[in-house]
Amino acid sequence: MDLNQLISKLVEFRDARDWKQFHKPNHLATAISIEAAELQEHFLWKSPDEVEGKVGDEHSCSEVAEELADILMFSLLLAHELNVDPIEIITDKLKINEIKYPVEKARGTATKYTEL
């Protein structure tokens, strides 16, 4: 299944339940934020070793993957509502980031581009 087919499947799922009324851009953006917070809960107050254990555990990893799926689904629905192509906007953003974070300055550091 390609990305457009996946988006069509999401829209079909949403429309069959008459949920479009709840999927205005501001609602979808809020839903993304809430789901991102739910994802973070899985890692809150965990040491790096605990995080690795969680990611390595099939059940825990499955729970984390469900939260990630929610974020991705709401993100794709938001892209659909904004009439933007996810592949195009990600590609464009990568080009911008290549300029902001040249390899020779950014490699191995988490420093923000304004401080490189």
N, C-alpha and C positions, 0 to 999 in steps of 0.2 A: 504494500500500500504506500502510495506517495503522500506527500504533505497535503496536497489539495484534496485528495480522497479522504484523508484523515479529518481535515477541516469540514468537509461535506458531511462526514459521519457525525461529527460533533454538533453541527447545525441541525441535522436531521433528528438527533437525539433530543436536543433542546426544543426544537419546534414541535415534536410529537407530544411534549409535556407542557406546551404553551408557556415556556419560560423566557421567551425573547423579551417579554415585558420587564423582566428583572435583569436583563443583560445590557443595560445602557453602559457606555464606556466608564462612567464614574463608578458604577456598581462592580463592573469587572475588575477595575483597578483596585478597588477596595478588597474584593475577593482574593486577588493575587496577594495582596499584602497580608491578609489574614491567613491564607494558606502558607505563606512564607514563614509567618510566625509559628504556625503549627509544625512546620518542618524544623525550625530552630529548637523547638521544645525537645526534640529527640536528642539534641546535643548539649542542651543547657547544663552547665556545671559538670560536664564530663571532662576527664583528663584525656590527653591524646591516646593513651592506651585503651581507655574505656570506649572512645569513639571508634578506634580500630576494631575492638571486640564487637561493638554494635553493628558496624558495617559488615563484619565477617559472619555475623549470625544471620541465618536465613530468615527467621521470623522478623527480627528487628529491621533487617535490610528491606524486607517486603513492606513494613509499615512506613519506612522512610520513602520508599519508591512510590507508595500511594500518595503521600503528600506532594512529592515532586510531580506526579501525574496531574494532581489537581492544579498546581501552579501552571504547568504546561498547557493544560486544557483551557484554563481561563485566559492565558496569554494568547493562545491561538484564536479563541473567540473574540478577544479584544482586537487583535489584528484584523479579523474578519469584519467586525463592526466599524473599524477605522478605515476599512478598504485599503489596507497595506499588505504587501507580500512579505511574509516573515523571512523568507530566504533573501529577498532584496534588502530589507532593512538591516538584517544581520550582516550581510556582505558589506553594505555601506558603512556600518558601524565598525567593522573590522578594519576597513580602509582608514577611517578616522583614527582608530586606536594605533594603527601601524605608524602614523605620523606622530601621535602623542607619545608613544612608547617605542622609540627606535631600539632595536635589539642591543646595540652597543651601549645604550644607557640604562635600559630597563632589565636586562637579563639578570635574574637572581635576586631582584629587589622588589619590594612591595611599595616603593616610594611613589607617591602621586606624581603624575606627569608635570605638574607645575613646579615640582621641587627637584626634578631630574637635572 
